[in-house]
């Protein structure tokens, strides 16, 4: 299994699978299958693919998070071949799941220019209709960070007005979580319980103690005088830095602490040898009417390349049961992302 942890995708690491296992999922690893190994071994990084599996009552589903990152050969291969090879690997993996397994979900890590909808549909997968990981993001080249004028001004403003960014200890998570709750209410987003974020750190520490690969987790907080203004958690993994979680207080928002936090994290990631910094999630377009338009402008202000991924696709094994599950998912998503938000407006 450890060979797969050369995989640059954090969601394909044993570490991440173990974090999910604390939430009721279990890990499955599948070496490249005999029927497609010649293609999969060339097209994709790693020695196989990792899924996490979960039961919901009598049924079971699997999630292949950012599975099948492209190798240099895969990057130059037409979409039809790489999509077909990836779906075949999922199809082979499904044979090892139990009889109550109803579908497998794949979050595609490639950009849309490597994708072909017709090939995807012909291969048997269908759009999930929901989002697990953000399909749109900004990835900053750390060798050539080019802040936009407004962002550069806000970083300087935070410094000038006395905002101090420093590394934090795990013991600071409880205080950070208090302002994360403020962020969740203000931005109307869903978050985990505190224990989840504690697990993020404890699992990395446990794996390193066992001599297993784990990301280097960076926890930064911003303070002004006695006030905690915000904090972010960033993972360094295989030359990539990924911004995972961030919180900002309702007080002193005019001090622009969030800009200084990201700027500090990017510079330390570069010093640590990371090549890129993934800001991990923006709205799909620069639409002023989008409820998260401010997030779009904030993250794109750090320069970088906007990346659009195809999103989630499902390979059904039991069509009727999968259709019922998908319907329940859509109702749940509508409730949490539309109905509840409308009620708070």
Backbone torsions as a table, in degrees:
resi	resn	phi	psi	omega
1	UNK	NA	-35.5	-173.0
2	UNK	-63.9	-23.4	179.2
3	UNK	-60.6	-33.1	-179.9
4	UNK	-66.5	-20.6	-177.9
5	UNK	-76.8	7.6	162.2
6	UNK	-79.5	-8.8	179.2
7	UNK	-64.1	130.8	-178.0
8	UNK	-74.4	-11.8	-179.0
9	UNK	-84.0	118.3	-178.9
10	UNK	-59.0	-36.1	-178.2
11	UNK	-71.0	-9.3	176.1
12	UNK	-101.5	8.1	-178.3
13	UNK	-87.3	155.3	174.1
14	UNK	-62.1	-35.2	177.8
15	UNK	-55.5	-50.3	-176.3
16	UNK	-66.7	-36.5	177.1
17	UNK	-61.5	-37.3	179.3
18	UNK	-71.2	-35.2	174.2
19	UNK	-60.7	-44.9	-179.6
20	UNK	-67.2	-28.1	179.7
21	UNK	-65.1	-25.5	176.4
22	UNK	-72.4	-11.0	179.5
23	UNK	-106.6	11.9	176.8
24	UNK	101.1	1.6	175.7
25	UNK	-90.5	162.1	172.2
26	UNK	-131.0	150.2	-174.0
27	UNK	-87.1	143.0	167.7
28	UNK	-134.8	134.2	177.3
29	UNK	-117.7	135.8	-177.4
30	UNK	-127.0	110.9	172.4
31	UNK	-60.8	159.7	178.9
32	UNK	-55.1	135.2	-175.5
33	UNK	-71.9	158.5	179.3
34	UNK	-62.9	-37.3	-175.3
35	UNK	-71.6	-28.7	-176.1
36	UNK	-124.5	8.6	-172.5
37	UNK	-62.1	-32.9	-178.7
38	UNK	-64.7	-36.9	177.8
39	UNK	-81.3	-47.9	-176.8
40	UNK	-61.2	-39.9	-179.7
41	UNK	-64.9	-24.9	178.4
42	UNK	-93.0	-38.5	-173.7
43	UNK	-77.7	-30.5	-169.9
44	UNK	-122.1	151.8	177.9
45	UNK	-79.1	151.7	179.4
46	UNK	92.6	179.9	-178.3
47	UNK	-105.2	4.4	-178.5
48	UNK	172.5	-162.5	-175.6
49	UNK	-130.9	145.1	-179.2
50	UNK	-113.9	137.6	175.7
51	UNK	-126.7	157.2	167.8
52	UNK	-115.8	141.0	-170.9
53	UNK	-123.1	141.9	179.6
54	UNK	-143.0	143.7	176.0
55	UNK	-96.4	140.5	172.2
56	UNK	-124.9	93.7	-174.0
57	UNK	64.9	-125.5	-176.9
58	UNK	-83.9	-6.0	-175.0
59	UNK	-109.7	167.0	-176.5
60	UNK	-139.4	142.3	173.8
61	UNK	-131.0	162.1	177.0
62	UNK	-127.2	148.8	178.7
63	UNK	-126.7	122.6	177.7
64	UNK	-104.1	87.5	-174.8
65	UNK	-75.1	120.3	179.8
66	UNK	46.6	41.9	-178.6
67	UNK	-77.7	151.5	176.9
68	UNK	69.0	52.3	171.3
69	UNK	-63.8	143.4	-170.7
70	UNK	-79.5	138.2	172.0
71	UNK	-81.5	172.3	176.3
72	UNK	-55.8	-37.2	177.6
73	UNK	-68.0	-42.7	179.1
74	UNK	-61.3	-35.5	-179.6
75	UNK	-61.9	-28.0	-178.9
76	UNK	-100.2	10.4	-176.9
77	UNK	-101.3	144.8	-178.6
78	UNK	-63.3	149.2	-174.2
79	UNK	-56.4	-37.9	-176.4
80	UNK	-56.5	-43.1	-176.4
81	UNK	-73.1	-42.6	-175.8
82	UNK	-73.3	-35.6	176.7
83	UNK	-65.0	-45.8	-179.1
84	UNK	-61.9	-40.3	-179.8
85	UNK	-66.2	-40.9	-179.6
86	UNK	-66.0	-45.3	-178.5
87	UNK	-65.8	-35.3	177.8
88	UNK	-63.8	-38.2	177.7
89	UNK	-64.0	-40.0	177.3
90	UNK	-66.1	-40.5	-179.8
91	UNK	-62.7	-41.1	177.8
92	UNK	-66.1	-41.6	179.1
93	UNK	-60.3	-36.2	-177.8
94	UNK	-61.2	-24.5	-179.9
95	UNK	-66.0	-20.2	-177.7
96	UNK	-93.7	-7.0	177.1
97	UNK	-81.7	163.2	-177.3
98	UNK	-74.9	176.0	-173.6
99	UNK	-65.6	-23.0	-177.9
100	UNK	-89.4	6.7	177.4
101	UNK	-73.7	120.9	-173.0
102	UNK	-103.2	-28.5	174.9
103	UNK	-164.7	162.0	174.8
104	UNK	-118.2	137.8	-179.0
105	UNK	-111.7	133.2	-177.9
106	UNK	-122.0	119.9	171.2
107	UNK	-91.3	116.0	-173.1
108	UNK	-79.1	127.8	-178.8
109	UNK	-88.6	-6.8	-175.1
110	UNK	-83.8	159.1	173.7
111	UNK	-77.8	160.5	-174.2
112	UNK	-61.0	-25.0	-178.9
113	UNK	-70.9	-9.1	175.0
114	UNK	-99.9	9.2	-170.4
115	UNK	-113.8	153.6	175.2
116	UNK	-143.2	113.6	-175.4
117	UNK	-61.9	-39.1	-178.1
118	UNK	-63.9	-44.9	178.1
119	UNK	-61.3	-40.9	179.3
120	UNK	-60.1	-47.3	-179.9
121	UNK	-66.5	-40.7	179.3
122	UNK	-63.8	-28.9	-178.4
123	UNK	-78.6	-11.3	176.0
124	UNK	107.7	-4.2	179.1
125	UNK	-92.3	155.8	-178.1
126	UNK	-133.3	147.7	176.6
127	UNK	-56.5	138.5	-175.6
128	UNK	-69.9	-31.4	-176.3
129	UNK	85.0	-5.2	174.2
130	UNK	-134.4	169.6	-179.1
131	UNK	-114.0	135.2	170.7
132	UNK	-106.6	-61.9	173.7
133	UNK	-99.2	153.8	-179.6
134	UNK	-67.5	123.9	-179.4
135	UNK	-75.1	-18.6	-177.2
136	UNK	-117.4	135.1	-177.1
137	UNK	-153.7	175.3	174.2
138	UNK	-121.6	127.2	178.4
139	UNK	-116.8	121.1	-176.1
140	UNK	-96.8	129.5	172.4
141	UNK	-77.4	111.6	-173.4
142	UNK	-72.4	-11.9	177.3
143	UNK	-81.8	-12.0	-177.5
144	UNK	-150.8	65.7	179.7
145	UNK	-74.0	127.0	-179.9
146	UNK	-126.6	92.2	179.5
147	UNK	-69.2	141.7	172.4
148	UNK	-71.5	159.5	-171.7
149	UNK	-55.0	-47.4	-177.7
150	UNK	-64.4	-38.9	179.5
151	UNK	-67.2	-44.2	177.8
152	UNK	-59.6	-39.7	178.1
153	UNK	-64.1	-43.5	-177.4
154	UNK	-68.8	-34.4	175.1
155	UNK	-62.6	-46.4	178.9
156	UNK	-64.5	-36.8	179.6
157	UNK	-63.3	-44.0	179.3
158	UNK	-61.0	-43.2	178.9
159	UNK	-64.4	-44.6	-176.7
160	UNK	-63.2	-34.6	-176.3
161	UNK	-90.5	8.6	170.1
162	UNK	91.0	17.1	174.1
163	UNK	-71.8	133.2	-179.1
164	UNK	-118.0	125.1	177.0
165	UNK	-106.0	132.6	-179.7
166	UNK	-143.7	161.8	172.2
167	UNK	-69.4	147.8	-177.4
168	UNK	-121.4	162.1	177.5
169	UNK	-99.5	163.2	178.6
170	UNK	-57.8	-28.7	-179.9
171	UNK	-63.1	-19.4	-179.9
172	UNK	-83.6	-3.7	-176.7
173	UNK	-61.8	-38.1	-178.7
174	UNK	-61.1	-44.8	178.7
175	UNK	-66.9	-41.5	177.0
176	UNK	-59.8	-39.8	-177.5
177	UNK	-65.0	-30.8	177.7
178	UNK	-60.3	-41.9	178.9
179	UNK	-81.9	-20.7	173.1
180	UNK	-65.9	-36.4	175.1
181	UNK	-62.6	-38.6	175.5
182	UNK	-62.2	-42.4	179.2
183	UNK	-61.9	-42.3	-178.6
184	UNK	-62.4	-42.1	179.3
185	UNK	-69.2	-44.7	-177.1
186	UNK	-64.8	-44.6	-176.7
187	UNK	-95.2	-1.3	177.9
188	UNK	55.8	56.3	178.0
189	UNK	-121.3	156.9	176.9
190	UNK	-91.5	141.0	177.8
191	UNK	-133.4	166.1	177.4
192	UNK	-84.3	173.5	171.6
193	UNK	-72.9	161.5	-179.1
194	UNK	-53.9	-38.6	-176.0
195	UNK	-58.1	-31.5	179.8
196	UNK	-62.8	-46.1	-177.6
197	UNK	-70.6	-31.0	173.3
198	UNK	-65.8	-37.0	178.1
199	UNK	-65.2	-36.7	178.0
200	UNK	-51.3	-43.4	-178.4
201	UNK	-81.1	-44.9	-176.0
202	UNK	-64.9	-35.2	179.8
203	UNK	-67.8	-39.8	176.9
204	UNK	-62.7	-41.9	-180.0
205	UNK	-65.1	-42.5	-179.7
206	UNK	-64.0	-41.4	-178.7
207	UNK	-67.9	-39.0	177.7
208	UNK	-65.3	-36.5	177.0
209	UNK	-63.5	-29.1	178.6
210	UNK	-88.1	0.1	-179.0
211	UNK	78.2	19.8	-179.6
212	UNK	-100.1	153.2	179.5
213	UNK	-65.1	137.2	176.7
214	UNK	-152.6	152.8	179.9
215	UNK	-70.2	156.8	168.7
216	UNK	-87.5	116.5	-177.9
217	UNK	-96.0	131.0	179.5
218	UNK	-114.4	130.9	-178.4
219	UNK	-123.4	114.8	-178.1
220	UNK	-116.6	143.0	174.1
221	UNK	-128.5	152.1	177.4
222	UNK	-115.6	132.2	179.9
223	UNK	-129.2	152.0	171.0
224	UNK	-136.3	115.9	-173.1
225	UNK	55.6	-119.2	-178.6
226	UNK	-99.1	3.1	-175.0
227	UNK	-95.3	132.2	170.9
228	UNK	-86.1	117.3	-173.8
229	UNK	-97.8	-22.6	-178.9
230	UNK	175.6	174.4	178.1
231	UNK	-166.8	150.1	179.9
232	UNK	-134.5	153.1	175.7
233	UNK	-117.3	127.1	-176.4
234	UNK	-128.5	138.6	178.2
235	UNK	-109.6	132.6	171.3
236	UNK	-102.9	121.3	-176.8
237	UNK	-148.4	118.4	175.8
238	UNK	51.6	45.9	175.0
239	UNK	83.1	3.5	177.7
240	UNK	-118.9	140.8	171.2
241	UNK	-107.8	135.7	-179.3
242	UNK	-129.6	124.7	175.3
243	UNK	-77.0	113.8	-174.0
244	UNK	-94.0	-51.7	-173.9
245	UNK	-143.1	145.9	178.7
246	UNK	-147.7	144.2	179.5
247	UNK	-132.2	145.8	176.0
248	UNK	-139.2	138.4	-176.2
249	UNK	-73.6	162.4	174.8
250	UNK	-81.5	-8.7	-177.8
251	UNK	-100.5	148.1	174.3
252	UNK	54.1	39.5	179.9
253	UNK	-66.8	-20.7	178.7
254	UNK	-70.3	-8.9	-180.0
255	UNK	-85.0	-6.1	172.5
256	UNK	60.3	40.5	-178.2
257	UNK	-62.6	-33.3	-177.5
258	UNK	-61.6	-33.9	178.9
259	UNK	-67.2	-43.2	-178.7
260	UNK	-69.1	-34.1	176.7
261	UNK	-60.2	-49.2	-178.5
262	UNK	-66.9	-37.8	179.8
263	UNK	-63.5	-42.5	177.1
264	UNK	-63.3	-44.8	-178.6
265	UNK	-63.0	-40.4	179.9
266	UNK	-65.5	-44.1	-178.9
267	UNK	-66.3	-38.9	178.2
268	UNK	-71.2	-32.7	176.2
269	UNK	-64.4	-41.0	177.8
270	UNK	-63.7	-43.4	178.8
271	UNK	-64.5	-28.9	-179.8
272	UNK	-82.0	-3.0	176.8
273	UNK	99.1	7.7	176.7
274	UNK	-75.6	144.7	-179.8
275	UNK	-92.3	-32.6	-175.2
276	UNK	-134.2	161.4	177.8
277	UNK	-133.3	115.3	-178.1
278	UNK	-94.6	116.7	179.3
279	UNK	-78.8	-5.8	162.9
280	UNK	55.8	66.0	167.5
281	UNK	117.5	115.8	172.7
282	UNK	-141.6	163.1	169.8
283	UNK	-60.4	157.8	-174.5
284	UNK	-66.7	-27.1	-178.2
285	UNK	-141.1	167.6	177.5
286	UNK	-83.8	69.4	-175.1
287	UNK	-104.8	112.7	-179.2
288	UNK	-59.9	-20.2	-179.6
289	UNK	-86.7	-7.8	179.1
290	UNK	-72.2	137.0	-177.7
291	UNK	-62.1	-20.3	179.2
292	UNK	-110.0	28.9	-178.3
293	UNK	-61.4	-34.6	178.2
294	UNK	-60.7	-36.9	177.8
295	UNK	-65.4	-39.0	178.1
296	UNK	-59.6	-48.5	-177.3
297	UNK	-67.8	-36.5	179.1
298	UNK	-62.5	-51.8	-173.9
299	UNK	-73.9	-38.1	178.2
300	UNK	-70.5	-14.8	177.8
301	UNK	-67.0	-16.1	178.1
302	UNK	-88.8	12.7	-179.0
303	UNK	76.6	-143.8	177.9
304	UNK	82.5	-176.2	-177.9
305	UNK	-111.4	130.2	175.5
306	UNK	-79.8	127.2	-178.2
307	UNK	-118.2	129.5	175.8
308	UNK	-111.6	122.7	177.1
309	UNK	-104.2	160.1	-177.5
310	UNK	-67.6	-25.2	-179.2
311	UNK	101.4	-151.6	-175.1
312	UNK	-98.1	142.2	175.2
313	UNK	-134.5	147.8	-177.9
314	UNK	-116.9	139.5	171.7
315	UNK	-110.8	106.3	-176.2
316	UNK	-77.5	141.8	174.7
317	UNK	-109.3	-37.8	174.4
318	UNK	-123.1	100.0	-167.7
319	UNK	-59.1	-47.3	-175.2
320	UNK	-64.9	-47.2	179.8
321	UNK	-64.6	-39.4	179.6
322	UNK	-65.2	-40.3	179.0
323	UNK	-61.6	-42.5	178.2
324	UNK	-63.9	-42.1	179.6
325	UNK	-63.7	-43.7	-179.8
326	UNK	-62.1	-39.4	178.3
327	UNK	-62.6	-41.8	178.0
328	UNK	-65.2	-37.7	178.0
329	UNK	-61.9	-43.3	-178.3
330	UNK	-65.5	-38.3	177.1
331	UNK	-63.7	-45.0	179.9
332	UNK	-62.0	-42.7	-179.7
333	UNK	-65.1	-42.3	178.0
334	UNK	-60.7	-42.0	-179.0
335	UNK	-62.2	-47.3	-175.0
336	UNK	-76.9	-33.8	-172.6
337	UNK	-102.4	-13.2	-179.4
338	UNK	-123.8	-58.8	-174.6
339	UNK	-63.2	-50.2	-177.9
340	UNK	-65.7	-37.7	178.7
341	UNK	-65.8	-39.1	179.2
342	UNK	-63.3	-36.6	179.5
343	UNK	-68.3	-27.2	-179.2
344	UNK	-87.8	-15.7	-174.1
345	UNK	-65.0	NA	NA
